[in-house]
Amino acid sequence: LDAGPAVHQSAGLARYTESLASALWRHCRDAIDLNLFYNRHSGHRPPDSLSPIPARTLTLGQYPWRLGVLACQLLRAPIVERRLEPGSIFHATEHLLPWMARPSVMTVHDLIFERYPQHHTLANRAFLRVAMPLFVRRAGAIIAVSKHTKRDILELYGTPPDKIHVVAEGIEERFRPARAEEVRRVMESHSIRRPYLLMVGTLEPRKNHALAFEALARLKAEGRPHCLVVVGSKGWLFDDVRKKVALQGLAGDVIFAGRVPDTDLPALYSGACCFLMPSLYEGFGIPVLEAMACGAPVVCSRASSLPEVAGSAARYLEPMTAEALAQAVLQVLSNPQTSERMRAEGLRQAARFCWRDAAMRTVDVYRSVAGGAWEAGARIAQS
């Protein structure tokens, strides 16, 4: 399993890879012999949770690795093959699949670069437009993290439907309502001194922070004391996000917390009066589940996969305007019964997603590509 995202990244792909690998190791060791693979170009190591899992590595710079993977797909050159266990399956957990003769699985998280190309850098867009059709065609099976992502793959690449398996992400057990004293501690550590709304995710245009800032300005005009806490690493066009805060006169009302310790996230979710996700596109939308699991009422868009994740527990933006967002938040803030009902429904919705189930369904996908070799291996193991 490619652990690269968990080694070198910090946002959604990293969380997916670490959580899936951990769940496979904990729950599926009787079914699979799990090994990690990653590019050790920066000296980074896998997170502690993955340290018990055996790993194989290569050392190549980030960009040479990406370009090398594409070149070897075009040339059908197996640069990774000799580093892997004979007879094994390779699972690409991000959109980067080396060419190999062995069975392979690739997780497709989203096709944002196709649907919203303006939200990707030119270089990344150019790379993916050449690479993704190859990766999707040559993978033995595709895992789509949502039904919406599966529909995008079918529509854009004409992939046979039975090649695509929808395996939803799970929710980590640490995401649960935090105690009041823990919420106070985390608020103090991040200088949050007022009731707050919360957004979590990389700061980039498709997350639609601009709409949230406009809605916050309307709430401020209504006399609401709330600030907006924005958690996430700087992404593409981050400076534009900051400029919008200044233009709205919200410099004292928006707290850019950056990337916060994982241990602080449950308390930040738990203390939020409302969690906002007015995204233009999400492949899955794990922060919505995390917020619900911690008891925060959720207001989000109906974009892409979010209705699959949030179900009937969220309040949806209709239409997608700052006024609609402000009004939706006001309904939550002004009505304690509404807020409590949303909290209870959110907890039930989040409980439907777990990494153990995701791991077991992923093993089913491995079986589908291994075919007879899997059954033969099982017979040998039992003999």
N, C-alpha and C positions, 0 to 999 in steps of 0.2 A: 504494500500500500504506500503510495507516494505521500510522505509526511512533510514535503517541502513547505506547503502553506503554514503548517503549525510551527515550522522552524523559522521562517523568514517574514511572516506577515503577522498582523495583529487584529484584523477585523473579521468579517463573516467567514471567509474561507478558512482562516486559521481555527476559528471556533468549531466549524464543521469537521475539519480534519482531525483535530485533537479529540473531539467528543466521539466521533465515529470509531477512531482507532482504539480509544479507551474502552468503548462498549464492546467492540469485537474481542478485545483482549480479556475483558471480564466475563463476558457471557457466551462466547462462541469458540473457546479454545478446544472444546471437544470436536468441533466440526472443521476447524481450519488451523493451519500452522502459520501464524501471522508473523511477517517480517516487514519492517519499514524500509523505505528507500528515500534518500534525499540528497540534494546537491549541497555539499559542505563549503560553499564558496566563501562565506563571510566569517567562518569560525563559529557561527551560531549552533546551538544544540537543540534537540527536541525539548519541549517542556517536561518538567519532572514527572508529570503523570504518565508520560510515554517511555520513561527511562528503562522500565523492565523489559520492554519489547526489543528483540534483536533487530539490528539495523545494518543495512548495506549503504554505502555512500560513494559518490564521486566528488571531485573538486573541480569546479569550472565556474567562471564568473557568471553573474546573473544573466547578462545579455547574451554572452556567448552560448549559455545553456539554452535560452529560449530560441535563439536563431539556429543553434545546432539541432534542436528537436525538430524544427520545421524543415531544415535542410535534409535531415535524415529521413523524414517522412517523404519528401520529394524524391530522394535517391534510394529509398528503401534500404537504408543502412542501419543495422541494429546496434547503436552505440551503447545501449543499456543492457542488452540481452545477456552478455557474458558476465555481468555483475549480479545476476539474479539466480535464485535457486532453480536448478533444472526441473521442468514440469510444473512450474508455478504459474499463477495468474497475476497479471499486473493491473492494479486499480489506480487510475489517474484521478486524483481528488480535485484537481482544478483543470482549466482548459489548456492542458499541455500534455499531449500523449506521444511519447516516443514510438517510433516504428519498431515493431517486433513480430516475430513469427508466432509467438505464444498467444493464448487467449488473453484478451484485455477487456477492461471495463472502464468507462469514463463517466464521472459525474458532471452533468451540465447544470450549472446553477441558474444561469439566466442568459438571455441573448440581447442584453441592453445595447451592445454595440451595433446591432442590427436595427433595433426598434427606435433607439434614441442615439444616433451616432454622434450628435453634438455634445453628448455627455462623456465621450471618450477622447483621449488625446489622438491626434492624427496618426502617430506611430503605432499606438496600440490597436487602433481601428484597422490600419493597413495590415498589421500582422494577423489579427483575428479573421479578417475577411478572406485571407488566403488559407490560414491554418484550420479554422473550425470546420469547414466542409470536409477537409481531409480527415481530421480527427474523428468526426461523427461517422463518416463512412467506414473508417477502418477499425473502429472499436468493435469488439465482439458484442457488447451490450452497452446501453446507455442508461444511467440512472438520472432521472429528472427529479429535482427536489419538490416539484409541485406539478399539478395537472396543467397549470398555465404554461409552465416551461415546456412540458411535453407538447402542448398544442403549438407553441412557437417552433419547436424542432420539426414537427410534422409539416407545418406550413412553409417554413423557410428552406428546409433541406430535403423534403420528401422522403424522410427516413421511414422504413417499414414500421408500422405501429407496434408489432410484437417484439421489436428490438429495444423499445423504450420502456423502462420500468419506473413507475412513480414510487419513490421512497421518501416520505416526508422526514424532515429533521425532527429531532427530539428536544426536550427541555432538560437542562442539567438540574440535578437534585438540589443544588445550593440555592436555586431561585425559588424562594418561598417568602411569605411576609416576614419582615424583620421586626425585632422588638423595638419599642419606642426609644430606648436608650441608645440602641445601635443607630437608629435613624438620626438622633440628635448628634451623635459623635461624628457621623459622616457629613452631616450638614455643616457642622463647625469646621471640619477639616477642609471643606471646599468653600468656606466663607458664604454659605447660603443662610441668609438671615430673614428671609421672607417666605411666605407660602410660594410654592413653585410648580410650574409645568415642566415637563421633561421631554427631551428628544435624545435618542441614542443612535449613532451611526456615523460613518465617515462623512466629513463635511465636503459635499460635492453637489452640483446643481440638481441632480435627479431626486435628492432627498427633500427638495422644496423647502429649505429653511426660510427662503424669502417670504413664502406664504405665511409661515408661522410668525415671522416678525411683524408682518402687516396685521395679522390677527391680534398679536400682543399689543400693538399700538391701539387697536380698537378697544381692547379690554382695559387698557390704561385710561383711555378717554372715558370709559364707563365708571372709573373710580376703583377698579380692581387692584389690589396691592401685589398681585403675583408677578414674579420674575420668571424668566425662561432659562433653564439650565440645559446647556448643549454639551453632550458627552460624545467624543469621537475624535479620531485623528484628523489632521489636515489632509484634505484631498485636493483634487484638481479644482482650480479656480477658487481656492479658499479665500483669497484676498477680496474677491467680489462679495462673498458672504459677509465679511466684516464691514465692508463699505455700506451694505444695505442696513446694517444695524445703526451706523452713524446717521445715515440719511433719514431713518425713521425716528431719530431722537431717542434711541433706546440704549445708549451706551451704558447707562446705569441699571438697566433692566434685563440684560442678557449676560449670563455667566458662561464663558467658554471654558469648560472644565478640562478639555483635552482628553487624552486617554487616561482613564482612571484605573486604579487597581481592581482586579476582578473581585476582590473581597468587598469592595465598596458598592458594587453595582446593585445587589439585592436591596440594600438599604436605600439607595437613591431611588430605585423604582418604588419601594414601599412608601417612601415619604412624599411622593409626587401626588399633587391634587388631581393631575390628569396627565396621561402620556399621549404625545402627539406623533403621528406618522403620516404626514400628508404627501407621501412619496408619489412620484410620477410612474415609477416602475420598481418592483421588487421581484427577485427570483423566488424568494420564500418570505422573508420578513421576520426573522427570529426575535428581534427586539419586542415585537408585539406580544409574542408568547411569553418572553421573560417578564414583561410588564404585568401581564395578566396573572402569571404564576406568583407574583409578589403582591397582588391585590390592587394594582393601579387601574383605574378606569381608562379605557383606551378610546381615542378619537383618531380615525385613520381614513385614508382615501379608499376607494374601491378598485384601485389600480392593480392590474395583473393578479398576483397570487394572494393578495391580502385577505379577500373574503374567504378563501380556503382556510387560512390560518386563524383568522379572528372569529369566523362563524357569526352567530347572532349576538355575541357578547360585546361587540364594539359598536360605537356610534360612527356612522359613515358620513363622509362629506358629500353632500349633494345640494348644489353644484360645487365644483372645486374652486371656491373663491375664499378670499380672506374673511368676508362677511359671514359666509356659511361656517367657516372654522371657528370664528369668534362666537357665533351663536351656539354652536355645538358644545364648545367649552363652557359657555355661560350656563347652559342647561345642566351640565354636570356640577358646576360650582354652586349653582343656586338651589339645587334640589337634593338634599341629603338622601332621600329615598332612591332617587335615580342613581346617585353615586354608589350607594350600598348595593343596589341591585346589579349594577355593572361590575362591581368588585366580585360579587358572588358568582355571577355568570362567567366572568373571566377566569376565576380559579377552576371552575368545572371545565371550561374549554381548554385551558392549558394542560389539564390532567390527561387529555386525550393523546398527547404527544410524548413519547419517551424514547430515549436512545437505545434501550434494550430491544424494543420492537424494530427500530430502524436497523440495528445491527443484524438481527435475525433475517430481516427481509433482504438485506444486502448479501448475506450468505446465500440466500435463495438465488440471487442474481449470479453469484459466482458459480453455483451449480449449473445454471442454465448455459453458461459459456463453456464450462469444463466438459459437460456431457459425459460420454463414456469413460473418459480419463478419470473423472471424479469417482465414478462408481468402482472402477478398477482399483484406484488408490484406497478407497474405503475398505474393499475386500482384503487388500494386502495388509492394511493396518490392523484388521480384525483377525488375521490368520496367525 
